[in-house]
């Protein structure tokens, strides 16, 4: 795996807001199939990094290449079309619609590009796919419930399921377990990671919970004041002095 | 999942109404013509409303449609009903497409009032321009249909009802397509729609242009049914208000709702005016309040409840 060309190459990324430096000297290579954990204290630049990769924020300078295609300058829509999806720290779903409707519109947008958007949405093919995703993300029992009445955990599952229906090659999860109870978090992550592994999606996820990081990631990127201070295996990272001081130590 | 019988109901209902019009007294045929003409504009506002957008200025497109008919008639001597209708709808559609580049960037009250502003500019121009009829407007000749000048209004009624049926069927289909389904999602969460890969601006632009075409067609048909146009009954902001009123009265639930809502409005206004010439606004306003308090889903929610309890 190490010999293969990186799927995502980030070079010298810089983002400033006036005098504030939100990200600096960010250099990252991500290979296909990796599950990368992004850790760091609040304000360390994790979400900023995710937002730059997904086109929500434009970097001040630097480059982000996805499979050789330059992403800098592209908006969220174009980045999605290129094959990178994301989920959100606070789930971004359609709150007055049911779980099934949410997934259906996500599928339809992903599959009916261009003039196909003028075809009837509820095709048997898409309905089958929808039910398949509902099952894989353990959402069957919530199918006909409006998002408004659902718990944060179910909303987050839905949020992730909606991000993967476009069959992205890279998925960025922004704090998937935030807002999820301690008892639920492992079960939740098992469902998510299992489904993503099945689809061979490369995953980058922002996480505060070191137990989750230890258990699910193959590699850790530790952020501190806009810079990456560690890029190593989770075992090494959690034992690293700088990571302990600046990331884990400042957690609470 | 419930089966959608809307298109069947539209088709059968429409044909029955056309047959009924042949034997119905004149005043009923007139009410139906006015109601169905206006309902086309409501159909467009329904699509916008589902998307979370309320325009308080669609009299702009309604008036453009109506005045196009007047100009075609008076300046160019065009009498054919279809040329007039298409002329009105296309001109309004073109205007809607151009204005849409601005409107798609605005939401909520800004969207509502920016539309008002544009409609009042047109109102001002027409009122001040002698050659556009100023405050008096124009009288319009009864249209010819396939080259034949009809003696009664019934053939025009058939045309209007047919256009209403076709529009309802088209919009009903549109609302089932992927882009047509992008109403509630846009209202709920625009960021998510973008991240799913669809441009919210493009979706809103299309819906806005569609609503302009429908409002233009509505104005054109209304001008021909009334036989006259004038700024106060076609472009003034009160006309935009009426359109919003009927949209809420109808409810967003189904494409049939605008047609029922518009008819109820016509009848309500006519009777309120006869009953209390000086207080008719009070009756209309009271009805509005009643709907908002007791039927937030509009008249359609009554019908869908009835439908559910019988089936």
Interface residues (C-beta under 8 A of the other chain):
Chain A: X54 X75 X76 X77 X80 X81 X85 X86 X92 X93 X94 X95 X96 X97 X105 X106 X108 X109 X110 X112 X113 X116 X117 X118 X119 X120 X121 X122 X162 X163 X166
Chain B: X173 X176 X177 X178 X179 X180 X181 X182 X184 X185 X187 X188 X189 X191 X192 X193 X194 X195 X196 X197 X198 X199
